[in-house]
Amino acid sequence: MAQPRRSSMGPFPVPRPTNPGDGNQVDANAKARQVRWSDEMDGLLINSLVEQVLSGHKRTDNGFTSFQVAKAIERVSNGCGVAVSDKNVRARLKTLKKEHTEVRQLLNMSGFGLDPETGRIVADQVAWDEFIKGKPEFGKWRTKLCPRYDEMETIFGNDAATGDRAVSGFDDFSPMNGM
């Protein structure tokens, strides 16, 4: 049974998770367990979401629906035997979306490409040096791989703002200009 713990903030007990192996349940309100995602887990998660998108279950404006996340949780849990929570999946999706956006930005730059065999971003030394001068956080992509970029493009491809439709206050939308 969980032992109440006194908080330094007040006299009320704070529930402590118990060990699930001893027959007791972990407190549902306890902090979510961190999960280290393997390549296999990422593959199962991404494939599950690609299937959802291709079957017509598009993402909503706020991200993935509970149904889509539940299907992904089921796929990862059954495929790897690792229990993941809704919170774990949503956190991983946030990371994957950020990585996709960074790779997409690199691929839109002149001189950068993606090796389809390895998932490595390829560019000549001058292009890398010039780009990293302005954005040093992208240096990780010299060695980091993105082997599932095409699948991530299926999932996140319509989300990234590219600026293609950006307008300024000086743009003329009058019928005389043909816009």
Salt bridges, closest charged atoms under 4 A:
ASP42 OD2 - ARG92 NH2 2.61
GLU51 OE1 - ARG75 NH2 2.64
ASP86 OD1 - ARG90 NE 2.94
GLU99 OE2 - LYS144 NZ 2.75
GLU102 OE2 - LYS98 NZ 3.88
GLU102 OE1 - LYS140 NZ 3.07
ASP129 OD1 - ARG142 NH2 2.60
GLU130 OE1 - LYS133 NZ 3.48
GLU153 OE1 - HIS100 NE2 2.67
GLU153 OE2 - ARG104 NH2 3.06
ASP159 OD2 - ARG59 NH1 1.64
ASP159 OD2 - LYS97 NZ 3.44
